[in-house]
């Protein structure tokens, strides 16, 4: 009795699915890191526009010298 041996030509459906899953996993991890970095940068910019001063490594929106020279209404002592 002869046994017939199937020839494997190309990848099977399971191999395609596993390859696609690996590519998607790598993409999701990469995009998550990129999203966190982008979010951090946007937060720094928003803090500067809010006037909260930014982070320790970035410049403040206004320095203490400028704050001392302004009256309560935001105008210098000599007027607006």
Secondary structure, DSSP 8 states (H G I E B T S, - for coil): ---------S--HHHHHHHHHHHHHHHHHHHHHHHHHHHHHHHHHHHHHHTS---TTS--SS-HHHHHHB-TTSSBTT--
